[in-house]
Amino acid sequence: MPVSAYQLHSYLTTITGNSITPINIAVLYASSYNVPGLPYAQGAFGVMFDRGFKTPDDPNDPLQRPRIGCAVFLDTIKAQRTQEPNYFNEVTFTTLHELGHIFNLGHIQDGANIMSSSPSGPKGIDSKLWNFEPAHAMWLTNCGNDSRVTPGGDPYIGDGADQGGFNAPTKRQHSSPTPSLTLEIQVWPRDFYMSEPVQLDILISGNSKDSRISIPAEMDPGFRRFRLFVQDPRGERRMYQSPMNFCGSKGVVRLNGSRYRRDLPLFGQAGGYTFQRAGLYKIQLEVQITKKTVLKSNVVEIQVRSELPPRRGDAGLFGLRESRVAKLLYYGHDLEDQKGIHQLDEWLRRGSNRSLPSFGIVNYIWAKASLRDAARFSPRSRRVAADRLKLAEQHGHLGDHRRRRITDLIEEAQSALKGKS
């Protein structure tokens, strides 16, 4: 059964607990990775990650230490390594490779070491692929003394780290004019409280006369070529920190109708909420299309409102900060027990916060999450989801991407209801 980022983060927290000294790390084995809209990640052999998005009431380590878990996807490997010896070699190789990332090792692009990102995989037990390069071996000896190396220390730097000269930072590529591609972002809503489920919409457009345009299949903050920058009210500019870190891909995505669209949750990142203080923020995205071409988006200004303490603030707004509700809004789906869906359903039934800028997006996420596992829901639940999608559609701070998706979801729900009648 495919697993999601939410499930991986939940399992990791359960296994590692709150241990800090020593820090606990975990290797998880699963069937495959489920990331709708991200073709490469769905075919990933492994991934390294943090504990994920947290809320203030989470019982786990409040520091949300990075680099403490990785996962290896066995059925995905089996589909590509059909011979049993190759399968076991790949599982072992991928496990060691992802553990290398936990210790902040990046890739060495010569295809002859354990940190190679070669898509061909290990050829045999005697291959040089089983070896750590001397510089990486020396790097690992600093574990426990250097926070860049020790799991739970500094954030992942991977391919950007200077580990004995192998992964020295490359010179910053200047943006090159690309007549066939443009990058645009929008943020919905633009004026909000920090705990509201703000969405980032991404649009890459190409020349409509050219149907062959493609882009790398790495349009996610978990890839190095995707760099989302956040400038806070004090003028400090930092990069958005993804809780998932993927290896690079040689895959591409062809632009559908000369356009590529996707949306991402912007209000949360590795360690917690993205916006920690009120004020004016600026958001910009850079995407490395080729070695010499960097697409730069427009700059979007957003206003984050001051939130009152929970006991004095709006009870409905505080409801969005409940751990399971907040994680449902961030991940876009719930865990198996559906607790977040039920809690958010109660919040929506109260209907006291229709004036919140994100009220339409909240309805949209709830309905989409409910329909995601529609087989477990009654026809009445489908009708409720369709009604809330229609309510969301009427909201002013929704954005074109979700309006198009709502149309499809309503049609799917109504078609399923007709089939049941």
C-alpha positions in Angstrom: 0.0 0.0 0.0 1.5 3.4 -0.9 2.3 5.7 1.9 2.1 9.5 2.1 4.5 12.1 3.6 1.9 12.5 6.5 2.1 8.8 7.3 5.9 8.7 7.1 6.1 11.7 9.5 3.6 10.1 11.9 5.4 6.7 11.9 8.8 8.4 12.4 7.5 10.3 15.5 6.0 7.2 16.9 9.3 5.2 16.5 11.8 7.8 17.5 9.9 9.4 20.4 11.3 12.3 22.2 14.9 11.1 22.7 17.4 13.9 22.3 20.6 12.5 24.0 21.2 10.3 22.2 19.0 11.3 19.2 17.0 8.4 17.8 16.9 7.9 14.0 14.8 5.4 12.0 14.8 3.6 8.7 11.2 2.8 7.5 10.4 0.2 4.9 7.2 0.7 2.9 5.6 -0.4 -0.4 5.8 2.9 -2.4 5.5 6.6 -2.1 2.2 8.4 -2.9 2.6 12.0 -4.0 -0.2 13.1 -6.3 1.0 15.4 -9.0 4.7 14.6 -8.6 5.6 11.7 -11.0 9.2 11.3 -10.0 8.5 11.1 -6.3 6.0 8.3 -6.9 8.8 6.3 -8.4 11.4 7.0 -5.8 13.4 4.2 -4.3 14.0 6.1 -1.1 13.6 9.5 0.6 15.2 11.3 3.7 13.0 13.5 5.8 12.4 15.4 9.1 9.5 14.9 11.5 7.4 17.2 9.3 5.0 20.0 10.0 4.3 20.5 13.7 1.9 22.6 15.8 2.5 24.1 19.2 0.6 21.3 21.0 2.6 18.5 19.5 4.0 16.2 22.2 7.2 15.5 20.3 10.5 17.4 20.5 9.7 21.1 20.3 12.9 21.8 18.3 11.7 19.5 15.5 15.2 18.2 14.8 16.0 17.6 11.2 17.5 14.6 9.5 16.3 11.8 11.7 14.4 9.5 9.3 14.5 7.9 5.9 12.3 5.4 4.0 13.0 2.8 1.4 10.1 1.7 -1.0 10.3 -2.0 -1.6 7.6 -2.6 -4.2 8.9 0.3 -6.3 12.4 -1.2 -6.2 11.0 -4.7 -7.0 9.2 -3.3 -10.1 12.6 -2.0 -11.5 14.9 -4.7 -10.1 13.0 -7.9 -11.0 15.9 -10.3 -10.5 16.2 -11.3 -6.8 19.9 -10.6 -6.4 19.6 -7.2 -8.0 16.5 -6.5 -5.8 18.3 -7.2 -2.5 21.4 -5.3 -3.7 19.3 -2.3 -4.5 17.4 -2.4 -1.2 20.8 -2.5 0.7 22.3 0.2 -1.5 19.2 2.5 -1.2 19.2 2.1 2.6 22.9 3.0 2.9 22.4 5.9 0.5 19.5 7.4 2.4 21.3 6.9 5.7 24.2 8.9 4.1 21.7 11.8 3.6 20.7 11.6 7.3 24.4 12.3 8.1 24.2 15.3 5.7 26.1 13.6 2.8 25.3 14.9 -0.7 25.7 13.1 -4.0 29.0 12.5 -5.7 28.1 12.4 -9.4 30.7 9.9 -10.7 28.5 6.8 -10.3 31.1 4.8 -8.3 30.2 5.3 -4.6 27.4 4.8 -2.1 26.3 8.4 -2.5 26.0 8.1 -6.3 22.6 9.1 -7.7 23.1 7.0 -10.8 19.6 5.7 -12.0 21.1 2.4 -13.1 21.6 1.2 -9.5 24.2 -1.2 -8.0 25.4 -3.9 -10.4 26.8 -6.3 -7.9 28.3 -6.8 -4.4 31.8 -6.1 -5.6 30.9 -2.8 -7.3 32.6 0.4 -6.2 29.1 1.6 -5.5 29.3 0.0 -2.0 32.2 2.3 -1.0 32.2 5.7 0.7 34.6 8.2 -0.8 37.5 9.1 1.6 36.2 12.6 2.0 32.8 11.3 3.0 34.3 8.8 5.4 36.3 11.6 7.0 33.1 13.7 7.2 31.3 10.8 9.1 34.1 10.7 11.7 32.9 14.1 13.0 29.5 12.7 14.0 28.7 13.7 17.6 31.1 16.7 17.4 29.8 18.6 14.4 26.2 19.6 14.2 26.4 19.6 10.4 27.1 15.9 10.5 25.2 14.6 13.5 21.6 13.6 12.8 19.2 16.1 14.4 21.7 18.9 14.1 21.9 21.5 11.3 19.3 21.3 8.4 20.1 19.2 5.4 22.7 20.9 3.2 23.5 17.8 1.1 24.7 18.7 -2.4 25.4 22.2 -1.3 28.0 21.1 1.3 31.7 21.3 0.9 32.6 17.8 2.0 36.3 17.4 1.0 35.8 19.2 -2.2 33.4 16.7 -3.8 30.2 18.8 -3.1 31.6 22.3 -3.1 28.9 24.8 -3.9 28.7 25.6 -7.5 28.8 29.2 -8.8 25.3 30.8 -8.7 23.7 30.6 -12.1 22.4 33.9 -13.3 18.9 34.0 -14.7 19.0 33.5 -18.4 16.2 34.8 -20.6 14.1 31.9 -21.9 11.6 33.1 -24.6 9.7 29.8 -24.4 9.1 29.7 -20.6 7.8 32.0 -17.9 7.2 31.4 -14.2 4.4 33.0 -12.2 3.3 32.5 -8.7 0.2 33.6 -6.7 -0.6 33.3 -3.0 -4.2 32.8 -1.8 -5.2 34.5 0.4 -2.8 37.5 0.5 -3.9 38.8 3.9 -4.3 36.2 6.6 -3.5 34.8 10.1 -0.3 32.7 10.3 -2.3 29.5 11.1 -4.6 29.8 8.1 -4.0 27.3 5.2 -2.4 29.6 2.7 -1.7 28.1 -0.7 1.0 28.9 -3.2 0.0 28.5 -6.9 2.7 27.9 -9.5 2.3 28.4 -13.2 4.9 27.7 -15.8 3.9 28.8 -19.3 5.4 28.0 -22.7 5.0 29.1 -26.2 1.6 27.8 -27.3 3.0 27.0 -30.8 5.5 24.5 -29.4 3.9 21.3 -28.0 7.2 19.7 -27.2 8.2 21.9 -24.3 9.1 19.9 -21.1 10.4 20.8 -17.7 12.3 18.7 -15.1 10.0 16.5 -13.0 11.2 18.1 -9.8 8.7 20.9 -9.2 8.7 20.6 -5.4 10.6 22.2 -2.5 12.1 18.8 -1.7 14.4 19.1 -4.8 17.5 21.3 -4.9 16.5 22.9 -8.2 13.3 24.3 -6.7 14.1 27.3 -4.4 11.3 29.2 -2.7 12.5 32.4 -0.9 10.7 34.1 1.9 11.6 37.6 3.0 10.3 38.5 6.5 9.2 41.9 7.8 12.8 42.6 9.0 14.1 42.2 5.5 15.8 38.8 6.2 15.6 36.5 3.2 15.7 32.7 3.7 14.8 29.6 1.8 11.6 27.7 2.6 12.6 24.4 4.3 10.9 21.3 3.0 10.4 18.4 5.5 11.1 16.0 2.6 14.4 15.7 0.7 14.4 13.9 -2.7 17.3 12.8 -4.8 17.5 14.3 -8.3 15.6 12.9 -11.3 16.3 12.6 -15.0 12.5 12.6 -15.7 10.6 15.4 -17.4 7.1 16.6 -17.4 5.6 17.8 -20.7 3.6 21.0 -20.5 -0.1 20.3 -20.9 -1.5 22.9 -23.3 1.8 24.7 -22.9 1.2 25.1 -19.2 2.2 23.4 -16.0 0.2 24.1 -12.8 0.4 22.9 -9.2 -0.3 24.3 -5.8 1.5 23.9 -2.5 0.7 24.6 1.2 2.7 27.7 2.1 1.7 28.2 5.7 3.8 25.3 7.1 7.3 23.9 6.5 9.8 21.7 8.3 9.6 22.5 12.0 6.3 24.4 12.1 4.5 27.4 10.7 6.3 29.4 7.9 5.3 32.8 9.2 6.3 33.4 12.8 5.5 37.1 13.2 3.0 39.6 11.9 4.0 42.0 9.1 4.7 42.2 5.4 6.4 39.3 3.7 7.7 38.9 0.1 7.7 35.5 -1.7 9.7 34.6 -4.8 10.4 31.3 -6.6 13.4 30.2 -8.6 13.5 27.0 -10.7 16.7 25.7 -12.3 15.5 24.4 -15.6 18.9 23.6 -17.1 22.5 24.3 -15.9 22.4 27.7 -17.6 18.7 28.6 -17.2 17.0 29.7 -14.0 13.4 30.9 -14.1 12.6 33.6 -11.7 9.0 34.3 -10.7 7.3 37.6 -9.9 7.5 38.8 -6.3 4.3 38.5 -4.3 3.7 40.6 -1.2 1.6 39.1 1.6 0.4 40.5 4.9 0.4 38.3 8.0 -2.0 39.4 10.7 -1.3 39.4 14.5 -2.9 36.5 16.3 -4.3 36.9 19.8 -3.4 34.3 22.4 -5.8 31.3 22.3 -7.8 32.2 25.3 -8.5 35.7 24.1 -8.6 35.0 20.4 -11.3 33.8 18.1 -12.3 30.2 19.1 -12.8 29.2 15.5 -9.4 30.5 14.4 -7.9 28.6 17.3 -9.6 25.5 16.0 -7.4 25.6 12.9 -4.4 25.2 15.2 -5.5 21.9 16.7 -2.8 19.5 15.8 -4.8 17.0 13.7 -6.8 19.8 11.9 -3.6 21.8 11.1 -1.9 18.7 9.7 -5.0 17.9 7.6 -4.9 21.4 6.1 -1.1 21.1 5.5 -0.9 17.6 4.0 -4.3 17.8 2.3 -5.4 14.4 3.6 -5.8 12.6 7.0 -4.4 9.5 8.7 -6.3 6.2 8.8 -8.4 7.1 11.8 -9.9 10.2 10.1 -9.7 12.2 13.4 -8.7 15.4 11.6 -11.5 15.2 9.1 -14.1 14.7 11.9 -12.6 17.6 13.9 -12.6 20.0 10.9 -16.1 18.9 10.0 -17.3 20.1 13.5 -15.5 23.4 12.9 -17.2 23.9 9.6 -20.6 23.0 11.0 -20.3 25.8 13.5 -19.9 28.2 10.6 -18.8 31.1 12.8 -15.8 32.0 10.8 -17.1 32.6 7.3 -15.2 35.9 7.3 -11.8 34.3 7.6 -9.8 34.8 4.4 -9.1 31.1 4.0 -12.7 29.9 4.7 -13.2 28.8 1.1 -9.8 27.0 1.0 -10.7 25.2 4.3 -13.9 23.9 2.8 -12.1 22.8 -0.3 -9.4 20.9 1.6 -12.0 19.2 3.8 -14.0 18.1 0.8 -11.0 16.9 -1.2 -9.7 14.9 1.8 -13.1 13.4 2.4 -13.5 12.3 -1.2 -9.9 11.0 -1.4 -11.0 7.8 0.3 -14.6 7.9 -0.9 -15.2 4.2 -0.7 -15.4 4.5 3.1 -18.0 7.3 3.0 -21.8 7.1 2.7 -23.7 8.8 -0.1 -24.7 11.5 2.4 -21.0 12.2 3.0 -20.5 12.6 -0.7 -23.4 15.1 -0.9 -21.9 17.1 2.0 -18.5 17.2 0.3 -20.2 18.4 -3.0 -22.1 21.1 -1.1 -19.0 22.3 0.6 -17.1 22.4 -2.7 -19.9 24.6 -4.1 -19.6 26.8 -1.0 -15.9 27.1 -1.4 -16.4 28.0 -5.1 -18.2 31.1 -4.1 -15.4 32.4 -1.8 -13.3 35.3 -3.1 -9.9 34.1 -1.9 -9.7 30.8 -3.6 -7.7 31.2 -6.8 -8.2 29.8 -10.3 -6.3 26.5 -9.7 -8.7 25.4 -7.0 -11.7 26.6 -8.9 -10.8 24.4 -11.8 -10.2 21.4 -9.4 -13.5 22.0 -7.7 -15.4 21.7 -11.0 -13.8 18.3 -11.5 -14.4 17.1 -8.0 -18.1 18.1 -8.0 -18.6 16.2 -11.3 -16.8 13.1 -9.8 -18.9 13.2 -6.6 -22.2 13.7 -8.5 -21.3 10.9 -10.9 -20.6 8.5 -8.0 -23.9 9.5 -6.4 -25.8 8.7 -9.6 -24.1 5.4 -9.8 -25.3 4.5 -6.3 -28.9 5.5 -7.0 
